[in-house]
Amino acid sequence: MEYLIEASSLVLRDLRGHAVHRADWDATIVIVGCGGTGSRLVPDVCRLLLGRKARLFLVDHDRVEPHNLGRQSFTPDEVGQFKAVALAARMLREFRRFGLPIGHAVRPYDPALHGAVFGRSSALNLVIGAVDNAAARRAIAGTLAGDRTRAREVWWLDAGNARNSGQLILGNATDAAGLAGAFNRATGRCRALPAPGLRRPALLTAPPEPAPRDRLDCAAAVAAGEQGPTINAHLATWAASYVERLLDGTCGWAETLIDVDAGTARCIPADPIRTAQLVGLPVEEVEPPLVSAEPAPKRRRGTSRDPQERAA
């Protein structure tokens, strides 16, 4: 059975599934990291949000440097500016007449500070991580860990890459308990998937990053031959496809694996068996069996189930 991910609904529900009210926003999206992948993704997300009542926030504490220009989506006039500020300003100029709200932040992502934008009701709450270190991913994971008091869950789409390969992982549950009853056979909908940090714990526990002066950013890594020149463009295109389908309610992907050298991209569907195996739960707990809607007929008091007994 194929499942579609239920990440967006204009009718908000509380933790018991009871209807609360109609969402104030169609979508609230936060993109963390505006470098190789993020800077290419931002314009696509803006276009996908046109015609919707949506909000977009960009978070990145790095500045545009001259060597970024060959790989990332910046112009010479933006050198020296914060990446989040430069992108937000350019997108506001380009999409001003559409009235799309675009905010920015130039501090490292903080779940208490930046994650607060998800507190207002939104049909789709999505944080997209286009970062390259475990500390930033742990901060993003903190947004999901503190989400159980909200009527709508926050989904995390993580985009990560090596030299010429990469992966996109979508999820919202930080532990096995959050996956109980995630797959509804009656509706064919999936309301929860393992968060990237739960699916791949190494994303959150990688060794400490080198000192800033010793660490290469994406553009410098390309120059040094440590990253291919097109892998970020591939990731951004696929990430935009996730956003498109999440907005439309047609996304059935839990993960996408990209290999530029092999010329392949493989989408792994949202699947209850794979999900149950991943977190060590019985499949029946992740995908409860259907319950018959017709109650068993009641016997009248004093009657027997056996016709021969009634005859006697």
N, C-alpha and C positions, 0 to 999 in steps of 0.2 A: 504494500500500500504506500502511495506517495503522500507526503505531508507538505503543507504550506505553513510557513512561519507566521504566527499571529503576533506581529510586533506593533501593529498600528490599529487603533480603533477609536473612532470619534466618540463613542459612548464609553466613558471611563467606568471602571468597576473597582470595588474595594477588594481586599485580600480574600474575601469569601465569595467573590464573583457577583455581588449585587451591584446593579447599576447605580452610579452616583450622579453624574451630570455629563453634559456634552463638553468635549474638550475645547479649551480656549484657543489652542493652536493646532494646526495640522501636523506640524513637526518642529522639534527643537533639536538641532544638530550642532555638536561641538567637534571641531577638528583639532586634534592635538599634534603639533608638528607640521611646520610649513616649509619643509625642505624639499628633497628630491621627489617624494611621492605626494606630500601634502600640497605643495605649490601647484602641481599639475591637477590635483583633484578638486581644488577649491572652485575654479570656474565651472567645472561640470556640475558640481553640486548646486551652485547658484542657478544654473539653467534648469535643473530638475525641480527647483523650488519655485520657479516662476508660476504665477497663477494660484499659488497656495498661500495660506496664512501660516507662514513659517518664519523661523529665526535661525540665524547661523552665527556661530562664534568661532574665532580662530585664536589658538593659543600657541605661542612660541616665544622663547626668550632670546633667541639668537638674532644677530643682525646679518644683513646681506653683505657678503664680501665679494670682491672682484672675481675670485675663482668660482663663485656660485653661478655666474651668468651662463656658462656653457652647458650646465646640467639642469639647473632649476629655473622655474618660470619667473624670472625677474629681469628688469631692464637696467642699463647703466645708471639711469637717473635715480634708481632705488638703492644703490650701493650706500651703505652706512645706516640705512633705516632698519628698524626692527622688521623682520619678515612678516609677522602678523599684521603690523601697521601698514606696511606697503601693500600687501595683498588686499586687506580690507578697504583701503582707500581706493585702489584700482577697481575693485568689484563694485564699490558704491558709485563710482563715476560711470561705470559701464551699465549698471542695472538700476540707476537712480529712478528712472521713470516707472519702474515696476514696484518701487516701495519696499524692497526686501531689506529687513533689518539685518545688519551685519555688525557684530561687535568684535573686539579684539582684546587680548591680554598679553603682556610681555613679561610675565613671571612664569616660572615653571609650574606645570599643572598641579593644582591643589584640589582634592575632592571636596573639601569643606568650602573653599572659596569659589572655584570655577564650576564645581558640580551643583552649586546652588541654583543654577539656571534651570535645572530639571525640576525644581520644586513647584513651578507653575504647571497647571494641567496642560498636557500636550498628548496628541494621539500617538505620536512616535517620538520617543526619547532615544537619541542615538549619539554615542561618543565614538569617534573614529580615531584610532591611534596610529599615527604615521611616525613612530618614534623608533629609535635604534638602541635603547638601553633598558635594562631591567628596572631601574629606579622609576623611570617615567611610566612603565607599564604597571608597577605596583601602585603608583598614585592613581592611575585610571581604574585599576581593580578596586581601589578604595571607594570609588563612587558606587559600584555595584554592591559592595559589602554592606553599605549603609542604606540600601534602597528599600528594605522590607517594610518601612513605614509608609511608603508612597503608594498611591492608588495604581500607578503605572510603573512598570519596571523600566530601567535603563538598559539598553542593549549596547554591547561593545563590539565594534568591528576592528580587528587588529590587522594591520598591514606590515609585514616584515619581509626582509629579503637578504640573501647572500649575494655572491658575485653576479650570477646570472640566473638565479632562481628565487622564488618567493612564495609566500602563502598569505591567504586572507582567512581569518577565523572569526566566526560570528557566534556570540553567546551572551547570556545574561545571568546564569546561575553560578555562584562561586563555590557551592558545595553540593553534595549529593541530595540533601534534603530539598533543595530548590528545584529538583527535577521530578519529584513525585507527581504523578498524574500529568506530566508535561505533554503527552501525546493523546489527543482525543480521537478515538476511532470514529465516533459518530459524525464529527464535523470535518475530519481530515486535517485538523489544525494542530500545530505545535506551539505551545506558549512559552517554552523554555528550552535552552540548549546550554551545554557546558561553556562557561566563559573561556576566553583564550587561555587565561592562567590556570584554569582547571583542566582544560584539554591538553595543554603543554606546560607543565609546571616550570620547566627550565626557562620559560620566558620571564618569570618573576624572580628567579634565583641565580641568574647568570653572575659571574664574578664581577667585582666592582670595575667601573669604567676607568680607563687611564686618565691621567690629568689632562685638562683641556688642551694644554700646549703640545701634548704628545699624541692626542687623539685626532684622527682624520675625520672630517665631515664627509658627506656623500660625494661632493664634488672633488675633494682632494683624494678620496679613495678611488675614484674613477681615474684620475691622473696617475695614481700609483698602480693601477691595474687590479685593485682589489674589488672593484664593482664594475659591472658592465654598464655601458652608456644608455641602455634602453630599458633596463629592468624596472625602474621607477615608473616609466610611462605605462608599462604593462600593468603594474599593480594599480595605478590610478584609474585606468580604464575599467578594470574588473571591480574595483571598489565602487566606482560610480554605478556599475550595473547592480551591485547589491543595494545601493541607496534607491535606485529606481524601483526595484522590485519590492523593497520594504515599504516604500510609499504606496505602491499599488496593491500590496497584499498578495504578491505572486512569487515571493522568494521561497525556494525550497532548498537552498544551499546552506550547509553548515560550515563548509570549508572549501577553499579552492587552492590547488597546488599548481604553480606555474614554473615551467622549465624552459627558458629561452633557448638554451643550447639544443635541447631535444625538440623544440618547436611544439610543446604540448601545454595544455591547460586542462586540469581535471577537477571537476566540481564534485564534491562529496555531499550527498543529500542528507537532510535531516532524517535520521533513522532511529527508531526506538531501540532496536537490538544493539546497534553500535554504541548508542548513548548509554544504555544500561551496562554494557561490558566495560565502558570507559570508567565509570564511577563505582562499579561493583554492586549494582542493584539488580534485583530480579526484573526481568522484562515486564512482568505484570504490574510492578509498582510504577514504572515509567509510562507504560501504556496499559491502563486498566482495561479489562475486558468489558464488552458491551453488556449492559444489564437490560433484560427484557422489560419492555414498557407495559406488558399485560400482566397484571397480578394473577396469581393462581386462584381458581374459583373457590369460594368459601362453601363449606359444608354446613347444612342446617344442624342445629343442636339436636342430638339424639339420633342422628342418622349414621349409618355405617358405610364404609367405602366398598364393602363386598355385597353385591346384590343378593348372594345366597344367604348372607347373614340376615339381611332385611326380610327375606322370605321365611326364614326359620322363626 
